[in-house]
């Protein structure tokens, strides 16, 4: 582990996770935010996408929360469900060896299931304003032990009209707390919100080593609606990216384009707001793993989603809102990598929108009249080629951890203490080998650390838990 992380006086379990996650050295935003949060100071930070912002607050939070406390100690308020779930996964990965549990609360998911999860030990919560407020008002989320409140992507919370809900949430928060606000811009609205919620905050405006305009090349091509699909094929075949995102304006357009590309032989899938949440998560996870190369999306995937090595973004349709161009472009050029954005502009109809984008972003949009000739054989060879599997962060810190399934839960009146007592009675197993325990109505899941999972399964098959003989085997999820 590099000494650069040791300067923050992090606990050994956090340092171990950072090493497994290949966090070689802190980014600029992490250099500034981690010490401030650890020292208990309120702060507001402006940082570009891909700067390591989530880890900047997740690392000190995971370091500071107490494992023994059952009630949530940190809350992260996000504008989207996808970002809430990504924060949950990042917190789980960073806090893996400290055995921390994180939950994501958002709409279109069963309230009762979330209520059950909140009754169990949960250290960190990430969620969207509406569902968070529901739990607070109904008393299913107890905020009394919260030490940290993070307001992530404050500008987007404002843009989406969530400010009143966030203000209602803040009214439930303990007066003694650390509050941090992160935003892509410090607009007048964001400054106004910060003045209400933060106490004499430290301010950080992160100047990236590599400016976004240096990392991302912006191009546009004049076309008409009838020629767009053929132009898309020309661009993708010429560029032949490993991973690409194509943005459409509507759900119907996304469905239609995905079908056409699929019929044409492209390795692709889609994501938009009309899909059920679990399906959206499945698609994003498959894209992150490299199961397919082209993701066709509406603006739902344009913000807060971190996918490694997206080298090309195509605006099949120009966005209706100017900030969306920045957020779409931000899917490439992340973490110091270069990227390219190509936008299709309908001749005679959209030049004014292009001018507005150029003025808003100050980006150097260069017109392309034609694409370089493509190596068609190389394009289709890559399309048929299995991508190198990208390892998810949580997998990197789970090599010696096995989640086991037990067919007994709340309905059989089983509690965490029953499992801990039985498992620690197994020869060679201690409480330090037991990770997150999740008890559902009819079953339970227990994470066993340090490579002892199969040993525990074998022993549990030969004993009883609270006098009950239960089925035990490796969990499928």
C-alpha angles and dihedrals in degrees: 000000000000117000088233090080093042090065088076093059092234122176118263092248091057093046089051091053093048090053092050090047090054093240092161098177137351120268120232094265090050091049090057104033102044096062092043094052093043090054091053099249126148112236146176120208133189113200136157123250114276092028096120094258097148093053089046090070099024094059097056092039092053089046095051105039116097116238093210095061111093098197122078115275100183133040126193116193113204134179096227139042092230092056092046091054092045090053088050092052093046092050091048091051096046092043094041099112092041086057093235121171123216129186134195120215120195141134128278088045123101109275091207092057091051090048090054091049091051091054088065129066108295122168104181131028127193120183152143120266100250098053094039090055091048091056093045094049093047093047095240092118113057109201096181095106098044113133098172133040116185120192103199124196092002092178091058092047086057094045091052093051096248097128097102091049092048090050089051090050091050090055088065094051122106113258091230105065144108113253124195127183124199124190141161088226136024096222123171089260093052091047089051092052092047092053089057099046108029129068114221091321126202110241125220124184105184114215106201118227087229113040114225091243089057093050100043127054114208121208136168134197127204113231143135131245095261093054098045098094094050089046090051090055091049093051096046094045092048095046094035094191124193089225129014139174121209117195126209130185100233141027092246091052090050092051093047096047093047091053092049093048091046091052088049090057101258121151096236150134137179143235130194141142094267092069122089113260097248090052091051091051092048092052093048092048091049090049091049090050091051097247089141135012108220124055115192109201150163119228090282086089095043098087138049096359115123115203118167121239103003097165099177134042119185122196098208085175122024111243119257093222121055097224088057090068090059093046093048091048089049091069086078130045090045127161094002097312121129123242145175132227121199119187126193113222120194108231114244093007112057108032090103091054090050089053090050091051091049091050094044097047100031084219121154100241109192122198118236115201093187141356124248112261114279131232095230094186092053090048095055092040089057091046090057093042119099109241118234104264113253112222115229116231093245090054092055091061096040102067094112096032124094122188111214129201123221120187096225132079144139094337090059089048093245118160135189091258091058091057095043092050093049096044096046088053088065113102111260096013126110135179088264088067092060118087132176116351118202118187117195127180096269105015144021136219123209127183114219115200136202096042094291098117099105091043089055093047092052092049095046091053088062099047141048131248113219088343093307126117106222137182114251129186141136111297120246095213 
